C-alpha cells in the first residue's frame, strides 16, 4: 500500500511558509493531506507530466539530473498557486520497495536545482538517509 511521509526538513519548510505565505502554506498542507488519504493520487506522483498544462490540480515532473544519478526524486507544482504568482515546488522521493513517498522539501520556484545549491545538498542528504 502506498504511503506518504513528510520529512522533518519539509515540515520546517512548511512552517517557514506559514510565516511568509500563509495562503500558499494552507494549499500545500491541504494537498499533502489529500495525497495521504488518496492512493489513486499518490500513484500519480510517479507519472511524468501528470497534470501538465493545468489539466489537474498539480503537475508532476522528474528531477532529471538526480534521476540520472540513481536518485528517485520528483517535483510537484500546484497550479492554483502558480496562477496566483506564488511559486513553490514540493520535492519528494519515491522508494518503490517500501511503496513510500517522502516529501523532502517545499522550495521556492527560484531554486534552480543546481547540484551545488544548499537546498539540493540538503535534499540529497535526506534522500540518502531514507
Steps between C-alpha positions, in 0.01 A plus 500: 500500500633843405584734787609864528742630760608857565869532586592733786676734254180533297301562818744782580457638147123495543528673837706781339243520221223548758693804625568655159212382275215357710268455199765294320574300815131421538474370143814291537373356828160417351660330200731294721203389712304411188792299363538313830142382481472426130697204357396588144650848531812358666541270201509806274811633674727287282324571171720741307299804385185399687291816512693682229348821366271536799290195414513388866554686827874434492780416258756223555847496349821307552803670649693376199853581617448307823323214324801461271703455820270219614293706743125462460420868560199684365343845521144622501351841437153609601328677211275715717805649672673553164193688375526732801872560443594301813765267371607205713584140425460192713804274461458136593650156465338173411634178652342223291589207725330658798228665286579823687503859388702739714457874465851636546452870433262780417715737302457835325473482122813716470701204630689381190567135601874551453702219659708745704201690643449458874138390450611229258767383743242493783248304294760253374625443854143436619445263207817306579377454858160359405 
